[in-house]
């Protein structure tokens, strides 16, 4: 499931953002089952869309 912005753009796959050093460490070093838990929608209020 995408967040509000992903749905509006019509994305077919969910991208994700590693937001902390701990999340980067998990992504790079943890077993796949644990690392894949990081693939979750970013809360709508934590994403800022800038005008180009």
RAKA-V257683 format. One line per field, one symbol per residue. ss: DSSP state (~ for helix, > for strand, _ for the rest). phi: phi as a letter, one per 20 degrees, with the letter a starting at -180 (. if undefined). psi: psi as a letter, one per 20 degrees, with the letter a starting at -180 (. if undefined). A space follows every 10 residues. Layout:
ss=???
phi=???
psi=???
This chain:
ss=___~~~~~~_ __________ ~~~~~~~~~_ _~~~~~~~__ ___~~~____ __
phi=.eegffffem feceebcedc ffffffgece gggfffffeb ffggfdddee fe
psi=praghhhhik qhqprrpoir hghggghhir qggghiiinq qpphijpppq p.
